[in-house]
Amino acid sequence: MNFLVEITLSGCIILLTYTLYRLKQKQNNARSLRLENQSLKDQLTQSQKDYHSRENNLNQTIQNLQISFSKEQDLIKERKLELDLKEKKLLQELNSLELRLIEETETRKKVVSQKKSSEVRLGGIAETLAPFLDQFEFDPENCTFLGKPIDYISFGEDEITFIEVKSGKSQLNQKQRFIRDQVKAKKVSWKEIRIK
């Protein structure tokens, strides 16, 4: 019986040792879980702090960007106002210059017209007085004034000459050039017409 008690006691001791061992393991596991739990809480706390820090930084950056954007919008509005004023001023100057150009053009037309009119009158006077000037190399008594399209015809002893008097920089007109070319090509003829 002793033997049975010893075996039972030995079994109880083993069971008790095993139970103590398992209990100690569970305590170690619990401590390990608490440490792991604490570590996870610390990580979570740190992550939350990092998140809040980043969120604050982002919010600050957003505020700075909004302020900068607002300032840029104000600058753009000011610049637009400046440009609108400049455009308005330039348009007024352009209108003023256009009016001056129109006035100058009208004045110039009048001056050119008066100059041409004066040149025509001077040409007419020169044509009339040409036979009495030193440059006129024909005998005025042998000249007949036509006026158009050729000013004079000189009936000299050696030849008949068509004379066109020009003053200044005036040029022959188309009809006068045609007559000159006909005379130079010797396309001049005589025709006698008898009327009964």
JOWO-V386047 format. One record per pair of residues at least 4 apart in sequence whose C-alpha atoms are under 8 Angstrom apart, sorted by the first residue. I is the first residue (numbers start at 1). J is the second residue. If there is no record, write none. Layout:
i->{I,I}
j->{J,J}
//
This chain:
i->{1,2,3,4,5,6,7,8,9,10,11,12,13,14,15,16,17,18,19,20,21,22,23,24,25,26,27,28,29,30,31,32,33,34,35,36,37,38,39,40,41,42,43,44,45,46,47,48,49,50,51,52,53,54,55,56,57,58,59,60,61,62,63,64,65,66,67,68,69,70,71,72,73,74,75,76,77,78,79,80,81,82,83,84,85,86,87,88,89,90,91,92,93,94,95,96,97,98,99,100,101,102,103,104,105,106,107,108,109,110,111,112,113,114,115,116,117,118,119,120,121,122,122,123,123,123,123,124,125,126,126,126,126,127,127,127,129,130,130,130,131,131,131,131,132,132,138,138,138,138,139,139,139,142,142,142,143,143,143,143,144,144,144,145,145,145,146,146,146,146,147,147,149,149,150,150,150,150,151,151,151,151,152,152,152,153,153,153,153,154,154,154,154,155,155,155,156,156,166,166,172,172,173,174,175,176,177,178,179,180,181,182,182,182,183,183}
j->{5,6,7,8,9,10,11,12,13,14,15,16,17,18,19,20,21,22,23,24,25,26,27,28,29,30,31,32,33,34,35,36,37,38,39,40,41,42,43,44,45,46,47,48,49,50,51,52,53,54,55,56,57,58,59,60,61,62,63,64,65,66,67,68,69,70,71,72,73,74,75,76,77,78,79,80,81,82,83,84,85,86,87,88,89,90,91,92,93,94,95,96,97,98,99,100,101,102,103,104,105,106,107,108,109,110,111,112,113,114,115,116,117,118,119,120,121,122,123,124,125,126,167,127,165,166,167,128,129,130,165,166,167,151,165,166,133,135,136,165,136,138,139,140,136,140,142,143,154,156,143,154,156,154,155,156,152,153,154,155,152,153,154,151,152,153,150,151,152,153,151,152,175,176,162,163,164,176,162,163,164,165,162,163,164,160,161,162,163,160,161,162,163,159,160,161,160,161,170,171,176,177,177,178,179,180,181,182,183,184,185,186,187,188,187,188}
//
